[in-house]
Every structure is written in structure tokens, then in C-alpha cells.
Amino acid sequence: MNDWQAIAAAISDATGQGFDPDTPSAVGGGCINEAYSLGDGAQRYFVKLNGSDRYAMFEAEAAGLSEIAGTGTIRAPRPLCTGTTGGRSYIVMEHIEFGGHAANGTAEAGRRLAAMHLSSRADFGWDRDNTIGSTPQPNCPEPDWVTFWGRHRLGFQLDLAVRKGYGRQLRDAGERLLAALPALIDHAPAPSLLHGDLWGGNMGFDNSGLPVIFDPAVYYGDREADVAMTELFGGFGGDFYAVYNEAWALDPGYRTRKDLYNLYHILNHLNLFGTGYLGQAQGMMRRLLAQVR
């Protein structure tokens, strides 16, 4: 039995229906995994493949997609099954046809994201660790947001940067920034369900024009962290923010905290892709520290 036969058998087991797929079609756009469309003329699924050591990543992705879909607020691909075969790990999920974009699609994304952010729980974090890109993302629950962000987000990335050789450039500012977090995070956010990696490439529109989010790095945190990342690389448009704020207005302090939350992703890019992000990280840290002098 080859890998695709094993995956087809897993799909059959999960659905209770026979599945004899045609040749898989490669799908572009990913930089971490191989992606394919797999169908038999009646059923079609989206499949991602990686090494067997990435199985936990796919399990966490499936759990995150289920967490989002379970809110009934914004569409996310429903996971079907995960597994390993022939030294590869895989995740199979609902296949969604993209390409529609209704006139109010971006505004609808803002409304639905605000509704998703209303989903809450007692602690910050999540029930399992996952990944941000290919970097481990610890989600150990904490009752306090400052503690969670300092220990499991900025602190984790700064420690990783030191191990990768950036300590001389980042250690002093990083230590001062961590000490300043109570002053910078001067509000009391509720734990909101976050996508966690919400840049423009992780949102699309289905054929009916409704928004779809995918490739999550789910946890419960300050909703501003999700909104901040939508601004990091652009692409969401003014209607998105206008409708989000109509549904649940952001606190005025968000404009300062936006840099604090996006610093996490810039540090992650530094740790993944190298020194091209060092200057940006240093500049963000200087601006943040200037707020507390």
C-alpha cells in the first residue's frame, strides 16, 4: 500500500464511505508543507504532508481548526483525520473552493472575527502547544495575560534568538522590555479565542464570498494580538477595521500595544529567516521602551 492508498483508507474510515481517489493534484502557496487536492469525482479533500516528526503539528492544527469551527462564527476548514504513513505525516481537511469575494466580504470578515473573539475561557493559553510557522509555540495556561505574554510569547522568542546568536543585539533591550510589560499592557483583556497567525495569506473567500480563515496557531489571549497581526503585512482594508470596531471597539491603547504584539511575529521571522528582520525587531523594541521612560 503506497502513501496515497493509506491516506485514502484513512479518509474512508473517517467518513464511513468508500474513497478511491484520482491522482492527487499539487496545490501551491505553502512554504512549510506539501499540499494537495485529492478527490474521486464525488468527494474532494485538502491534504497537507510533512515529515513524520511533524505529526504533532498536524494534530494541533486539526484541534485548532475544530476550535474555530466550533464557535459557529467564521468559517474554517473542518479537519477530517491526521496520521502517519511511510515516514510522512498528514492532515486531511475539508476542501474549500476559493475565489469569491462579495462586495462586503472584507467587512463581513471583521464582523465575524469580532464574534469569534467573544469566545472565551478562564485562562490565557490553550490545552495543547502548537506551532507558529514551524517554531514551537508553548500555550501553558496562565491566569494573568502579562505573565502569559512575557513568558510564553516574547520571552520564548527572545530566548530562542539568544540561542541563535542574537543575544548581543537583543538581550539588554529584551530584558528591559519584559520588565516593562505591566506598564505597556495597562488594560485587562479577557481570554479571547485567537487565530494566532492572522496575516492576509491565511484568509480567503469561498465561492459565496464569505470569509474563511485557515492555518491557525490557536490560543486564548488578548484579541488585540490578532487584530495587530492583520496590520503587520496589510491586505485587510478599512472596511474590516471599521466593522470590527462597530462590533467590539478596540481600546485606545491598542495603537501602542500593536507594536508589542507584532514584535512576537517579527522575532519569530528573525528566528526562522535570519538577520533581515533584526533591524525591524530592534526598532520596535526602541519605540516600545520609549513609551515607558
N, C-alpha and C positions, 0 to 999 in steps of 0.2 A: 504494500500500500504506500503510495507516494504522499507527500505532504498535503497536496490539494485533496486527495481522496480522504485523508484523515480529517481535514477541516470540513469537507462535505459531510462526512459521517457525523461529526460533532454538531453540525447545523441540523441534520436530520434528527438527531437525538433531542436537541433543544426545542425543535418545533413540532416533533411528532409526525412530520411529513417527509416523504422521500425527496431527496435532493441530488440530482445528477447534473452538475453544472457544466456549462461550456468552458472553453479556455478562458482563464482569468485575464482581465484587461488591466494593465498598469494605469494608475492614476497619479498624476504629478502633483507637486505642491508641498510635499513633506520634506523635511531635512533630517529627521531622526529615524523614521521608519520607512519601509517599503509599503505602498498602499495599492490595493487592487479592488476592482469591481468584479463580483462573482455572481453569476446568475444562470438559471436554467430555462429561461423563457417565460416562466410564471413567477418565480421568486428572484429577488436580487438583494445582495448584501454587500456591505463595505468591509474590507478585511485589511488589517494592518499587521505586518510581520516585523520581527526583530530577532535578535539572538535569544537563546533560552534564558540567559541571565536577566532579561528584561521582562520576564513573566509577571513579577510583582508590579511593575509599572503598568502593565495592561490590566491587571486585576484592579488596581487603584483607579485607573481611568474608567473602567466599567462601573465601579461603585460611584464615582463622581457623576457620570452621566445619569445614572439612576437617581442620584440625589437631586439633580437639577430637574429631570423629567418628572420626578415625584411631586414637585411643587405645583405642577399644572399651570405655570406662569409663562414660560418661554420655551420654545421647542429646542430639544437637544436630541441627537440620535440615540435611540434606545439600544442598549447593548444586548446581544444575544448569548454569546458564550466566549470564553477565553480558554487557552490551553497551550500545550507544547507538543511538537512533533518534529522528529528528525533534526533535533538541535535548534529548532526555531520556536519562538513563542508567537502567539497570535491573539488578536481580538477581532470578533465578528460583531457587527452592529447593523442597525437599520441603514439601508441605502436611501439617501435623500437626493432628489434631483434639484439642483440649484439653477438659478438663472432668472427667476422672477424678482422684481423689485417694484412693489406698488409705490405710488406717489407718496404715501405716508409711511412707507416701510421703516425708514430710519427713526421717525418719531415713535412708531409702534415699538421699536426696539427699546427706546428709552422708557416707555411706559411699562413694558414687560420686565425689563431689568429691575426697575424700582419695585415692582411687585415681587420678584424673586428675592430681592434684598430684605423684604419683610419676613421671610422665613428665618427663624431664629432658634436658638437653643441656649442652654445655661452658660456654657464655657466657650472661650475662643479656642480655635484649633479644629480638630476633627478626630474621628475614631481610628484613622489609619494615616500613616505617612504616604506621600506620593512624590511626584517629581515636578519641577518647573523646567521645561525643556528636558534635558537629560540629567539635570542636577537634582540630587535628593532634596526633598522639601519636608522637614520634620513638622508634624502637626500635633505634638503633645499638648493636650488641653490645659489651658490656664484660665483662672477666673478673672485675670486682670489683663487688659489689652496692652498696656505699656510693657508689661513683663513678656507677653507673648511676642510682640513685635521686636523687642530688644533681644530676646534670647533665641527665638526660632526663625526670625527673618533677618534683620540687619546683622545681629551678632553672628549668626551662622554663616552668612555670606562674607563678612569681614574675616572671620577665622579661616574660611576657605581661601580667601585672597592672600592672607599671610602665608598659608601653606604653599601657595602657588608663586610666592616670591614678591608680592606687592606690599609687604609689611612696611618697608621704609617709607613708601609714599602714602600709606593709608592708616598706619597704626595709631598715630597720635590724634589725628582728626577723628578717627573712628571711635576711640575711647572717649573723647570729649562729646561726641555726638550721642553715644549711648547714655552717657551721664545726663545729657540734656533732654532726653526723651520725655520726662514728665512735664517739662515746660513747653515742648513742641506739641505734644498730644494733650492739649488742655481742654478736652471735652470728654464725654463719657459715652462712647458708642456702644450700641447693642451688638451682640454677635450676629451678623447677617451672613446668610449663605452667599459665598463668593464664587464666581467662575475661577478667579485666581490668575488667569493669564489672558486677559481680555483685550487683545490688540485686534486691529482690523482684520488680520488674516484668520482669526478664529471666530468670525461671524459672517454669515451669508444670509441669503434669502431663498426660500423654497419657491416652487413654481407658482404658488398662490401669492407670493410677495411677502410672506410672513418671515420674521427674523428667526434664525437658527444659530445657536452657539455650540461650539464643539471644542475638542482638545483641551479639556479643563484641567486645572490644578486646584481642585476644590478644597476649601476650608471655610470655617466661620470666622469672620473678622469684621473690621470697620469697612462699611460699604464704600467709603471714600477710596479705599485701595483699588477696588475695581474701576471706579469712575476715573481715578487718576491714570490708570494704565490706558484707558481709551484715548487719553490725550497725549500719551507718550510718543506714539508714531502717527497719530492723526487718523483721519478717514471716517469719523463718525458723524460729523456735521452738526450744525447749530440746532436743527430740529430735535436731535437726540437729547441734547442737554436741556433744551427748553422744556420738553415734555417730561424728562426725568425730574426736573426741579418742580414742575407743576404737581407731579405725583408725590414727591417727597423732597422738599427743598434741602439743599446742602447747607451746612453751617458756613458762615463767612470765613472761618479759619481754614477751610479746605484749601484755599489758594496757597497757603504756606505748607500745609501737610502734603499737598500734591507732590512736591519735590521729595519729601521724606519717604512717601510710599513708592515713588518711581525709582528712587535710589536703589531699592532692593533689586529691581529688574536690571538696572544698569550694572550693578555689581555682579549679577548673575551673568550678564553678557560679557563682562570683563573676565570672569572665571571660565566661561565657555569658549570665548573667541579671542581673548588676548588684549594687548595694550591699546588697541584702537578706542577702547571705552574708558581708559584710565583718566584722561583729562576731563571727560564729562562727569565721571564719578567725583573727582576732586572738586570740580566747580560746584556741583550740587551740595557737597558737604560744606564748602565755604559759605555758600548762601544760607544754608540752614543754621550754621553756627553763628552767623551774623545776626540772626533773629533773636538770639538769647544772650548777647553780650550786654 
